[in-house]
Amino acid sequence: MPLATGDPESIGGYALVDRLGSGGMGVVYLGRSASGRQVALKLVHEQYAQDEEFRTRFRQEVAAARRVSGAFTAPVVDADPEADRPWMATLYVPGRTLSEVVRKNGPLDGHTLRTLGLGLVEALREIHRAGVVHRDLKPANILMAEDGPRVIDFGISRAVDSQTLTVTIGRVLGTPPFMSPEQLRSPRDVTAASDVFSLGSLLVFAARGSSPFESDSPYLSGYQVMYEHPTLDEVPMPLRGIAERCLAKEPEARPKLDELHHMLRALPDFPAAERVVTAGGLGADGGPGAAVAGHPPASSAHAPRPDSQPAPQPPAGSPPARGGPHRGGEPGGVSSSPPPGWP
């Protein structure tokens, strides 16, 4: 999209050419260096530049992204977290996000799912080897480049040796349909297994066109993540067993990346499934009421679960999940305020 009135002409010596996206936390521009190198440049909104906790989180994002290298991430080219308006530039990777691909073309076939899954496992290997947990693995943060998927946006990632931020009571960072139970319960204590759970949700989304914890409310999605079985209707059988392993409620029950890589390599080719249209779902990237192509949002509904085992039950006295605002796909992640009594 073209630059808007009031957009700067350049940042940090990079000429701004276009807008790639925007959200509640900042704007992402297409920039060009003097030599012609193209970058994706994230510029923080002015109101957050005065927030010291936000600045600390942005510094951690820059540090985490710089620690990660590999063929399946977008490397940091330049950054200035101390600028009046902090910014970070990563190598520009042409390609649509996974959410855009599925929204336009429908679920992926077995060959494409295998390539996607293997690429994401290899990306997570590099991320975890650098001592980082991504914590926001979702379709909007996966670029479908010609040479394989790229994981982007380390806005709420956590390095094992990073400064611990004060967590404001009643705020959750992440995108509930793609978060792990432990991330909702105790976000400071997540491990690499949390990214495996998110990867399972992401693969289900790619295979059926919607998250296994789809809802018109982020709170209800979070409740389902923590206490209910995932909805795996229309997920092809060869992938369903892998998804079930990844989506185990207990972190220690999920496969390690090496085992997951082996399982995905053995995934056979199969035709794409029919798109699952969920009424009132959060949409491809966790955004509010995002409609599947050709299907407008509807009232809240949830498909019955075929599982023979009962779902884990919430503790006595836990409140029912309730609706509320949700901001998906924003640079730097999502911050939602849960209802009173949220676990």
C-alpha positions as CSV (number, residue, x, y, z in Angstrom):
1,M,0.0,0.0,0.0
2,P,1.3,3.5,-0.7
3,L,2.8,5.8,2.0
4,A,0.2,7.8,3.9
5,T,0.2,11.5,4.7
6,G,2.5,12.1,7.6
7,D,4.7,9.1,7.0
8,P,8.4,9.9,7.1
9,E,10.4,9.9,3.9
10,S,13.3,8.0,5.4
11,I,14.4,6.3,8.7
12,G,17.9,5.6,9.7
13,G,19.2,6.3,6.2
14,Y,16.6,4.0,4.5
15,A,14.3,5.6,2.0
16,L,10.7,4.5,2.6
17,V,9.1,3.1,-0.5
18,D,5.8,1.6,0.6
19,R,3.7,0.5,3.6
20,L,3.7,-3.3,4.2
21,G,1.3,-3.2,7.1
22,S,0.3,-1.5,10.3
23,G,-1.2,-2.4,13.7
24,G,-1.7,-1.2,17.2
25,M,2.0,-1.2,18.1
26,G,3.6,0.2,14.9
27,V,3.9,0.4,11.1
28,V,6.0,-1.8,8.9
29,Y,7.5,-0.1,5.8
30,L,9.3,-1.3,2.7
31,G,12.6,0.5,2.8
32,R,15.6,0.8,0.5
33,S,19.3,1.4,1.4
34,A,21.6,3.6,-0.7
35,S,22.9,0.5,-2.3
36,G,19.4,-0.7,-3.3
37,R,19.0,-3.4,-0.6
38,Q,15.3,-3.8,0.4
39,V,14.4,-4.1,4.0
40,A,11.2,-4.4,6.1
41,L,11.4,-1.6,8.6
42,K,9.2,-1.6,11.7
43,L,8.6,1.8,13.3
44,V,7.0,2.0,16.7
45,H,4.0,4.3,17.2
46,E,4.9,7.6,18.8
47,Q,2.7,7.0,21.9
48,Y,4.7,3.8,22.8
49,A,8.1,5.5,22.4
50,Q,7.6,7.2,25.8
51,D,6.7,3.9,27.5
52,E,9.8,2.5,29.1
53,E,8.4,-1.0,29.6
54,F,7.6,-1.1,25.9
55,R,11.0,0.2,25.0
56,T,12.6,-2.6,27.1
57,R,10.4,-5.1,25.3
58,F,11.4,-3.7,21.9
59,R,15.1,-3.9,22.9
60,Q,14.6,-7.5,23.8
61,E,12.9,-8.1,20.4
62,V,15.9,-6.6,18.6
63,A,18.3,-8.7,20.7
64,A,16.4,-11.9,20.2
65,A,16.1,-11.4,16.4
66,R,19.8,-10.7,16.2
67,R,20.6,-13.9,18.0
68,V,18.7,-16.0,15.6
69,S,20.1,-17.0,12.2
70,G,19.2,-19.5,9.6
71,A,17.5,-20.0,6.2
72,F,14.0,-19.9,7.7
73,T,14.0,-16.5,9.5
74,A,14.4,-12.9,8.3
75,P,17.8,-11.6,9.6
76,V,18.1,-8.2,11.3
77,V,19.9,-5.7,9.0
78,D,19.9,-2.6,11.3
79,A,18.1,-1.2,14.3
80,D,18.0,1.7,16.7
81,P,15.9,0.8,19.8
82,E,17.1,4.1,21.5
83,A,15.8,6.4,18.8
84,D,13.0,8.9,19.6
85,R,10.8,6.3,17.8
86,P,12.5,2.9,18.0
87,W,12.8,1.0,14.7
88,M,14.2,-2.2,13.4
89,A,15.0,-3.3,9.8
90,T,15.1,-6.9,8.7
91,L,15.9,-8.3,5.3
92,Y,12.8,-8.0,3.0
93,V,11.4,-11.4,2.1
94,P,8.9,-11.3,-0.9
95,G,5.9,-13.4,-0.3
96,R,2.5,-13.6,1.3
97,T,1.8,-14.6,4.8
98,L,0.4,-18.1,5.5
99,S,-2.8,-16.5,6.6
100,E,-3.1,-14.7,3.3
101,V,-2.3,-17.8,1.3
102,V,-4.9,-20.0,3.1
103,R,-7.5,-17.2,3.0
104,K,-7.1,-16.8,-0.7
105,N,-6.4,-20.4,-1.9
106,G,-7.8,-22.6,0.9
107,P,-6.1,-25.4,2.9
108,L,-2.7,-26.8,1.8
109,D,-2.1,-30.2,0.3
110,G,0.1,-32.9,1.8
111,H,3.3,-32.0,-0.2
112,T,3.0,-28.3,0.7
113,L,2.2,-29.1,4.4
114,R,5.2,-31.3,4.6
115,T,7.5,-28.5,3.2
116,L,5.9,-26.0,5.5
117,G,6.2,-28.2,8.6
118,L,9.8,-29.2,7.9
119,G,10.8,-25.5,7.3
120,L,9.2,-24.4,10.5
121,V,10.8,-27.1,12.6
122,E,14.2,-26.1,11.1
123,A,13.4,-22.5,12.0
124,L,12.5,-23.4,15.5
125,R,15.7,-25.4,15.9
126,E,17.7,-22.2,15.1
127,I,15.5,-20.1,17.3
128,H,15.8,-22.4,20.3
129,R,19.5,-23.0,19.8
130,A,19.9,-19.2,20.3
131,G,18.1,-19.5,23.6
132,V,14.9,-17.9,22.4
133,V,11.3,-19.0,22.6
134,H,9.2,-17.3,19.9
135,R,5.9,-17.3,21.7
136,D,3.8,-15.9,18.8
137,L,4.0,-18.6,16.1
138,K,0.8,-17.9,14.1
139,P,-0.2,-17.7,10.4
140,A,0.3,-13.9,10.2
141,N,4.0,-14.4,11.3
142,I,4.9,-17.0,8.6
143,L,6.0,-15.7,5.2
144,M,5.6,-18.1,2.4
145,A,8.8,-17.4,0.4
146,E,9.7,-19.2,-2.8
147,D,12.5,-21.1,-1.1
148,G,10.5,-22.0,2.0
149,P,8.7,-20.5,5.0
150,R,10.2,-17.7,7.1
151,V,9.4,-17.0,10.7
152,I,9.1,-13.3,11.4
153,D,8.2,-11.0,14.3
154,F,10.0,-11.6,17.5
155,G,7.9,-9.0,19.3
156,I,7.0,-11.1,22.3
157,S,9.8,-13.7,22.2
158,R,11.6,-14.5,25.3
159,A,15.3,-15.1,25.6
160,V,16.3,-17.3,28.5
161,D,18.7,-14.8,29.9
162,S,16.7,-11.6,29.1
163,Q,15.5,-9.1,31.6
164,T,12.2,-10.1,33.3
165,L,9.5,-7.5,32.6
166,T,6.8,-6.5,35.0
167,V,3.6,-8.2,33.8
168,T,0.6,-6.0,34.3
169,I,-2.1,-8.0,36.1
170,G,-4.9,-8.9,33.7
171,R,-2.9,-8.6,30.5
172,V,-1.9,-11.5,28.2
173,L,0.6,-11.2,25.3
174,G,-0.1,-13.4,22.4
175,T,-2.8,-14.6,20.0
176,P,-5.0,-17.0,22.0
177,P,-6.0,-19.5,19.3
178,F,-2.3,-20.1,18.7
179,M,-1.0,-19.9,22.3
180,S,-0.1,-22.9,24.5
181,P,-1.9,-23.6,27.8
182,E,1.2,-22.8,29.9
183,Q,1.6,-19.5,28.0
184,L,-1.9,-18.5,29.1
185,R,-1.4,-19.8,32.6
186,S,2.2,-18.6,33.3
187,P,3.7,-16.6,30.4
188,R,7.1,-16.1,32.2
189,D,7.7,-19.8,32.5
190,V,7.2,-21.0,28.9
191,T,9.8,-23.3,27.3
192,A,10.5,-24.4,23.8
193,A,7.6,-26.9,24.1
194,S,5.3,-23.9,24.0
195,D,6.4,-23.2,20.4
196,V,5.7,-26.9,19.5
197,F,2.1,-26.5,20.7
198,S,1.7,-23.3,18.6
199,L,3.2,-25.2,15.6
200,G,0.6,-27.9,16.0
201,S,-2.2,-25.2,15.9
202,L,-0.6,-23.6,12.9
203,L,-0.4,-26.9,11.0
204,V,-4.1,-27.6,11.7
205,F,-4.9,-24.1,10.4
206,A,-2.9,-24.7,7.2
207,A,-4.6,-28.1,6.8
208,R,-8.3,-27.2,7.4
209,G,-8.4,-23.4,7.1
210,S,-9.1,-22.6,10.7
211,S,-7.5,-22.9,14.1
212,P,-8.2,-26.0,16.3
213,F,-9.4,-23.5,19.0
214,E,-11.5,-21.2,16.8
215,S,-14.0,-18.8,18.4
216,D,-15.4,-15.3,18.1
217,S,-13.9,-14.5,21.5
218,P,-10.2,-14.5,22.4
219,Y,-11.2,-15.5,26.0
220,L,-13.2,-18.5,24.8
221,S,-10.3,-19.5,22.5
222,G,-8.0,-19.3,25.5
223,Y,-10.4,-21.4,27.6
224,Q,-10.5,-24.0,24.9
225,V,-6.7,-24.1,24.6
226,M,-6.4,-24.7,28.4
227,Y,-9.3,-27.1,29.0
228,E,-10.8,-28.6,25.8
229,H,-9.7,-31.0,23.1
230,P,-8.7,-29.4,19.8
231,T,-11.2,-29.5,16.9
232,L,-9.5,-31.6,14.2
233,D,-12.4,-32.1,11.9
234,E,-11.3,-32.3,8.2
235,V,-7.6,-32.6,9.2
236,P,-6.3,-35.4,6.9
237,M,-5.5,-38.5,8.9
238,P,-1.8,-38.6,8.0
239,L,-1.4,-35.2,9.7
240,R,-3.9,-35.7,12.5
241,G,-1.7,-37.9,14.7
242,I,1.1,-35.4,14.4
243,A,-1.2,-32.5,15.4
244,E,-2.6,-34.5,18.4
245,R,1.0,-35.0,19.7
246,C,1.9,-31.4,19.3
247,L,-1.3,-30.2,21.0
248,A,-0.9,-32.3,24.2
249,K,-1.9,-30.1,27.2
250,E,1.2,-31.1,29.1
251,P,4.5,-29.8,27.7
252,E,6.5,-33.0,28.4
253,A,4.0,-35.0,26.3
254,R,4.8,-33.1,23.1
255,P,7.4,-34.3,20.7
256,K,10.9,-32.8,20.6
257,L,11.9,-31.1,17.4
258,D,14.0,-34.0,16.1
259,E,11.2,-36.4,16.5
260,L,8.8,-34.0,14.9
261,H,11.1,-33.5,12.0
262,H,11.2,-37.3,11.5
263,M,7.4,-37.5,11.6
264,L,7.0,-34.7,9.1
265,R,9.5,-36.2,6.7
266,A,7.3,-39.3,6.6
267,L,4.1,-37.3,5.9
268,P,2.7,-38.6,2.5
269,D,1.3,-36.6,-0.3
270,F,-2.5,-36.1,-0.1
271,P,-5.1,-33.8,-1.6
272,A,-6.0,-30.6,0.2
273,A,-9.0,-30.8,2.5
274,E,-12.2,-28.8,2.0
275,R,-12.1,-25.5,3.8
276,V,-13.7,-25.6,7.2
277,V,-15.9,-22.5,7.7
278,T,-16.4,-21.7,11.4
279,A,-19.1,-19.3,12.4
280,G,-17.7,-16.2,14.0
281,G,-14.1,-17.4,14.0
282,L,-11.2,-15.2,14.8
283,G,-9.9,-15.6,11.3
284,A,-6.6,-16.6,9.7
285,D,-4.3,-14.5,11.9
286,G,-6.4,-14.3,15.0
287,G,-8.0,-11.0,13.9
288,P,-11.5,-10.2,15.0
289,G,-14.3,-11.7,12.9
290,A,-12.0,-12.1,9.9
291,A,-14.1,-13.8,7.2
292,V,-13.0,-16.7,5.2
293,A,-13.0,-15.7,1.5
294,G,-16.5,-15.7,0.3
295,H,-18.0,-16.3,3.7
296,P,-18.9,-13.4,6.0
297,P,-18.5,-13.7,9.8
298,A,-21.5,-15.2,11.5
299,S,-22.7,-15.7,15.1
300,S,-20.6,-17.8,17.5
301,A,-20.6,-21.5,17.1
302,H,-18.3,-24.4,17.8
303,A,-18.2,-27.8,16.1
304,P,-18.8,-30.8,18.4
305,R,-15.7,-32.8,19.3
306,P,-15.5,-36.4,18.3
307,D,-13.0,-37.4,20.9
308,S,-13.9,-40.4,23.0
309,Q,-12.0,-39.2,26.0
310,P,-13.4,-36.4,28.1
311,A,-11.7,-33.0,27.8
312,P,-9.6,-31.8,30.8
313,Q,-11.9,-29.9,33.1
314,P,-11.2,-26.5,34.5
315,P,-10.8,-26.1,38.3
316,A,-13.9,-25.5,40.3
317,G,-15.0,-21.9,40.4
318,S,-13.4,-21.0,37.0
319,P,-15.5,-18.5,35.2
320,P,-16.9,-19.1,31.7
321,A,-15.0,-17.4,29.0
322,R,-16.5,-14.1,27.7
323,G,-16.2,-12.1,24.6
324,G,-14.1,-8.9,24.2
325,P,-11.9,-7.0,21.9
326,H,-9.0,-8.6,20.1
327,R,-6.2,-7.2,18.0
328,G,-4.6,-9.8,15.8
329,G,-1.7,-9.6,13.5
330,E,-0.2,-6.4,15.0
331,P,3.5,-5.7,15.0
332,G,4.8,-6.8,18.5
333,G,2.0,-9.2,19.3
334,V,-1.4,-8.8,20.9
335,S,-2.3,-7.6,24.4
336,S,-5.7,-8.6,25.7
337,S,-7.3,-8.1,29.0
338,P,-9.1,-11.2,30.3
339,P,-12.2,-11.3,32.4
340,P,-12.0,-11.3,36.2
341,G,-10.8,-14.7,37.5
342,W,-9.0,-15.7,34.3
343,P,-6.5,-18.4,35.3
